[in-house]
Amino acid sequence: MCECPIGRGPAEMQAFFVGIHNDVTTIIVMKQYYELGEIFSLDECHKLAEEVLSYRTAGAITEETDTRFYRNSFGGNTPGSWEVLRRLTPQIEEITGVKLKEANPYCRIYNNGSTLHNHVDREGLDWTISVCLFTSLKHDWPLYAIEGEEILSFPTKLNQACLMNGRKLEHWRAPLQCSPDEFVIQMFLHWTEVP
């Protein structure tokens, strides 16, 4: 007879213990996404967004040309994004329950016609926070991900963050349709799992 009690650990993992005869086999299924809510103050969001825009003006945030994934967007990183990545690492390790090392941050400015095609993240970008630093959109523009048969939707609202295992969850956005003066600034913080 098999019994499958479900328990929750501090990292919100679900563990299923299956009794087979006198042996116990443990299968751990980690949660692959978390809605984090607001992770910055509005003042910090504003400062980080202003830094991205100043780096865009200076030419350090540049047009993304890999049309397999992107169209009409600009990306790069800033000193503030590196500081935030380092600062949040202990909290993300606690949430995921795994040891992590900082991979890199990335900031992206999305404009009318921007695309983010279906993809999984490249090797080494295991866990990612996506947080909206600025939006002038008059409508939501969600990030979608698929887990099994379920399509997940994460809103693009100021200071709203989600954390996901982008190596395991395919994710994308519909092409952005907005007026030419509207745009979104997203910050991505990437970590690599340490074996």
N, C-alpha and C positions, 0 to 999 in steps of 0.2 A: 504494500500500500504506500502511495506517495502523498506526502503532505507538502504544501507549498505556502508557508506563511510569508507574508511580505513585511519587511521592516524598513525603516528609514534611518540612515546614518547622518552624521553632521554635515556631510557633503551632499545630502539629498539623493543618495544612490539607492536604488532598489536592489535588494539581494534576494534571490530565490534559492531556498535550500530544499533540495530534492532528496528524500531518503530512498536509497536503493538497497534492499536487504538490510544489512547491518552497517553499510557504508553511507557516508554523506558526501554528496557532490555539491560544490558551491559554484553557482553561476552568477556573476555580477553583471548587471546591466546598468551602465551609467546613463544618467539623463544627459541628453545632447544639446539642450538649450535652456536658457533661463531668461525671463523678462526681469530686468534689473530696476526698471523705473528710472527716477531721476538720480544721477550719480554725481552731478556737479551743482554748484550754486548757479543762479542765472548770471551773476557777475562773471564767474569763471567761464561759462559758456560764451559770453560776449567777448571776453579777452582772447579766448582761444580762436573764435571765429575771426576777430579782427587781425590776429596774427596770421591766419591762413590767407586772408585777403591782402595783407601787406606783402606776404611772400609771393602771392600771385602777381601783384603789381611789379615786384622786383624781378620777376621771371624765374623764381625758384619753385613755384607751383606751375607745372607746365601741362600743355595739352596732351591727353592720353591718345596714342595713335594706334594701339592694338585693337582694331575694329572687330576682332573675334569676340571681344568681351564688352568694349566700351564705344560710345559715340558721344561727341560734344560734351566732354567732361575734362576737368583739369585736376591733376593730382601731384602729391609730394608729401614731404613731412616737414615739421617745424620743431624748434627746440621745446616748445610747450607740449607737443604731442609725445616727445620722448620722456619728458618729466612725468606726465600723466601715466604713461605705460609703466615706468618704474614704480611709481607710487601705488598703483592698483594691484601690482603682482601678488602681494600677500593675500589680499582679499579674494582674488580670482583662484588662487591655490586652495583657499578654504572652501569656496563654493564648489569647485570641481572635484576636490579631494585628490588631486594629483600634483606632483612637483612640476613646476613650469620654469622656463627661462624666457626672457624677453626676446622676441624675434624682431619685430619692428612696428612702428606706428605708420599710419598713412592717412592723409586727409584728401578728400575729394570734393570738388565743387561740381554739382550737377545743374545743368541748364536745360532749357526747352529742347526736346529731342534727345536728351541723354538716355543711354541704354546701359543695362547691366544684364548680360545674357546669362542663361542657366550655366552654372559651373560649380565645381567643388574647389576649394582653395588648394594651392600648390603645397608640396611637401614642406614641412617645417612650420606651417601656419595652422596649428591644430585647433586652438581656441581663439576666438575673435570677439571683441566687443565692437558693436556698431552703435554710435551715439550721434544724434543730431545736434550740431552746434548752432545752426541757424536755418530757418526756413521762412521764405516769404510766400510760399504756396498758399493758395486759397482752398486747397483740398488736400486730403491725405495721399501719400504716395508710398504704400507699404513695401517692405522687403518681404519676399515670400521664400519659404523653405519647404522641403518635403521630407517627412519622416515616415517611412513605411508607406502607407496609403493616405496619410493625412497631410493636407497642405496647411502650413502654418503661415500666419500673417503678423508682422511686427510693424506697428505704426511709425511713421516718420514725423514725430512731434518734437518740438524743442526740448532738449535735455532728456529725452527718453532713450534708454539703452537696452540692448539685448546682447546676450552672450551666447554664442553657439559654437559647436564643433564644425567648422566649415570644411574640414576634410571629410566628414561623414555625411553632412547634410547638404544636398544640392540646394543652391539658393539663387535668386534673381530678383529683378524689378521689371515691371512693365515699362515700355518707353515713356519718358516723362513728357506730358503735354501740359504746357503752361504758357503764360505770356512771356515775351522776350525779357522783361525786366524781373521776372521771378527766378529764384534759384534756391538750392539747398546746399549746406555744407555738412558733410558727414565726417566723423573721425573714426578710424578703425585702429584697434589696438590688438596686436597679434602676439600669441605665445606659443611656444613649442613644448610638448610634453617631454619630460626628462625620464628616461627608462630607469 
